[in-house]
Amino acid sequence: MSKLTRYNMKNIKYIYFILLLGLFNCKSIPENTKNKTDLVSQNKIITNLIWKQVGPSVPNKDLLDKYSDATQKYWHGEGQVSAIWINPKDDNHLLIGVAFGGLFETFDAGKNWKSLTDKVPVHQIQKIKVKNDVIYISTGYRFKNPSRFSTVRKEFYGLGVIKSLDGGKTWHLPKVNFNCDDFSLSDKHNTIYAVSWNKVYKSINNGDSFIEISNFSKTNLTNINDKIMLQNVVVHPTNPDIAYISGRSATSKNGKLLYKTVNGGKTWTNEMTTLENFVKEIPKNSIGFYIKDVALFFNEKSNNLWIHYSVAFEFQNSKNSRKNKKIHSYIIKSLDFKNFNFEMSQLIRGGNHYSPKFYEKEGVLYLLAWYLQIKKLDDTKFVNVGNGKVHQDCRAVGIDSKGIIYYGNDAGIVKSVDQGKTWTNAYYNLNANLINEMGYYSDKTERRLDIGTQDDGYYRNNLDGLPRYPIGTHEGGIYTSPHDKDRLYIKGNSVRISINGGKRFKVLKLNNGKPVKTIHIDGMLIEDPVDSKVLYVGHINDVYVSNNLGEKGSWVKISPKNGDYGRSTDLAIPKSNNKILYLANRLVTFPVKNGSYDTYKSQGHLMKSTNKGKTWTKISSQFNKLLTNAVISDVEVDDENPNRVWFTLRNLTNGQKVFYSKNGGKTWQNISYNLPNVPVNRLEYHQKSKLVILANDYGVYYLENKIWKEYGIGLPKVIITSMVLDYNFNEILVSTFGRGVWRVASPQK
């Protein structure tokens, strides 16, 4: 059968379906303090409210073939595509992994897309395979940026390798959950290997269950190798005892980046010598080399095992003691999973943006680096076919039976019928924006939505059914003034302000003339809710306030003293008393002595001021230990009662997600209860219904009788990055990292 929606049901005895509520919800967590405050809860019927996707969508003509006036350097896009599968029997049938948005399917070569994983939090899909009409996908999420999400960069979570026997209607989720970067699959046996950071998992029953191969990390990864991230795994097509695993590292001079087992994972051997033996043409004046990363690819049709690896040749800098390096790409292949032959090597111009993936079909090689590069049979070198034509960051590639190339990048998915000379879009009706942050304005007559996306620019939408339009370049956070519909701020490398609705921006500068830097996309920037001229920002490790919307000369430094300082993550100001400030921040010191970017120290704080920042009091002392590996993601205060305050955490510590105080931070109550063990990103207190509503990496929840319940139906299980309560139009709006913006009716009194 040519399409996955057609299945021979006679051969299927069971269809696996696991209720997400039972799988992901944690047990009720006892409160941390003796002071058990009863929160106001409402017996509201909220579960039947329906979420609807706002978009935002872009006219197709604005997405490709031309640069926008507002985004002169970076391309528009609809979201990152990180995995592609093309049905070998039907060129119009594709599956794609939308980064953090889920698995999508098309039967018309990209004109229309349908999501298959709305009820399953798959997050990042790195690989899609189909075996006997069963869909297998990798799932998971790793905190890649410690300053943005977590204080432990190696924290990760996921469902591992999941599969569907009925074309994506239901999914089987193994009991062993992990962040999966890659997995192997063979048509001729039932063994699957999967890799996650520095761990290896194995299944001998086609993915029904997995176990961790515990001896791998213990025997192969020493202290220096803790910096290594495993990234690829391949298994022998007929002998499941033989498998290769590859890794990557920016500083792997003595690391092990290629492993092999011949006994089903009982023992592993270091195969780095195999790679080093092919490095023979040493550039002139080079003082040495090391291998940075290794990528594997196995072609099931030809039985070719390909290895691509990057070699960093070092050169002494004549001006200082630093070493320069040039990156060369090496490719070797094997027909027997044992002996390798040299294929080619090539200098990578401009280095490599990230570890390149590799793909081969019919002898044509595809290198997935910053842009897609192709080496045809008669070519001696790779040719860049993406630069200046499509969005950067090539993530996935697939070739159909007619030779049409499908190319996934940070804008979506495009295709070429002429080997990369020209490209057209294949992501109509996709709406899979990775939104970093959302700004919102509403009054009694109109409202406006502003978004800052991952790598695809800043956009405006008036929620009137019309498409979005660009207002800025590249990526970052965004903040819209609650006082003036035409005033907004974007937070990239520096903070910029517009007073004409995004038509023009200017950089905000401190009194010394240096640009204001919030450091991160969700760094702290907020206008006073009462005084429309007062602006607070978190600049690097300090806090500043301006009484004239950031004009040079108007800034006053109000940073907390005595070590209770750091990079600000949020500020809450009650409307009933704008002298009171609740500030969340954390001091990040990285790298630590003799460490790398992965090793650093962090300490979070929650501070309070009753005089607009002249003096501060620390109100989070009891959480010092918890805040060494957690980020305070949001602080919320009751506008009518400034003593009622909440804060939320981005962490993976079970039962430590949300805390509430009724007395301004003197004592705290843990109200995490049954929340799933994923980061919490936003919290809002609905003033009309007196309902506490939060957004995490699985969706939106509300608190009722000490139980967190999902708010409404129809919202995909994706990461929520922003949430706003619109009292004028009685709606809740959320931005997601992978599925655009959604809205639903607010709770009523």
Buried (B, 14 or more C-beta within 10 A) or exposed (E): EEBBBEBEEEEEEEEBEBEBEEBBBBEBBEBBEEEEBEBEBBEBEBEEBEBEBBBBBBEBEBBBBEEBEBBEEBBBBBBBBBBBBBBEEBBBBBBBBBBBBBBBBBBEBBEEBEBBBBBBBBBBBBBBBBBEBBBBBBBBBBBEEBBBBBBBBBBBBBBBBBBBBBBBEBBBBBEBBBBBBBBBBBEEBBBBBBBBBBBBBBBBEBBBBBEBBEEBBEEBBEEBBBBBBBBBBBBBBEBBBBBBBBBBBBBBEEBBBBBBBBEBBEBBEEBBEBBBEBBEEEEEEBEEBBBBBBBBBBBEEBBBBBBBBBBBBBBBEEEEEEEEBBBBBBBBBBEEBEEBEEBBBBEBEEEBEEBBBBBBBEEBBBBBBBBBBBBEEEEEEBEBBBEEBBBBBBBBBBBBEEEBBBBBBBBBBBBBBEBBEEBEBBBBEBBBBBBBBBBBBBEEEEBBBBBBBBBBBBBBBEBEEEEBBBBBBBBBBBBBBBBBBBBBBBBBEBBBBBBEBBEEBEBBBBBEEEEBBBBBBBBBBBBBBBEBBBBBBBBEBBBBBBBEBBBEEBBEEBBBEEEBBBBBBBBBBBBEBBBBBBBBBBBBEBEEEEEBEBBBEBBBBBBBBBEBBEEBEBBBEEBEEBBBBBBBBBBBBBBEBBBBBBBBBBBBEEBBBBBBBBEBBEBBBBBBBBBBBBBBBBBBBBEEBBBBBBBBBBBBBBBBEBBBBBBBEEBBBBBBBBBBBBEEBEBBBBBBBBBBBBBBBBBEE
